[in-house]
Amino acid sequence: MKNSLKTLSRIQKVHIDEQRKLLNEQLDVEEKLNSAIKKLEQELENEKKFSAEHPEIGDFGAYYKRYQSVRAELEDALAQTQKRIEELRDIISDMFKEQKTYEIVDERRIERAQKQEEIKEQKMLDEIGTNNYINQHKQ
């Protein structure tokens, strides 16, 4: 039982590390999507200024439709990424709870073993004390 709990604990730590790696990857994706949205917003502002300064050139309406389409795609991707991040955080939280359970069970097993050892020692000491008492009173 002792080794199996330690093995389970080590395996759980590996799984937690894997999930953390996935979480970090998703956080990087989230950051990149947020940057892409900010960049797109900046491009829109630049296009607005250019369109206001040069109304005879280009079609702002077509640009704006494309902008809305790209923005919607980025926001959808961001929402999916944020959902995945929350799922991974929940998974990691559950894994930590399971890990803690293994640790608590192992600690209690160790405590029980120590108490049993203390009881054995106390019984042995009591028996030695009793035998010494009997031997002293026989003489």
Secondary structure, DSSP 4 states (H G I P E B T S, - for coil): -HHHHHHHHHHHHHHHHHHHHHHHHHHHHHHHHHHHHHHHHHHHHHHHHHHHH-TTSS-HHHHHHHHHHHHHHHHHHHHHHHHHHHHHHHHHHHHHHHHHHHHHHHHHHHHHHHHHHHHHHHHHHHHHHHHHHHHHHH-
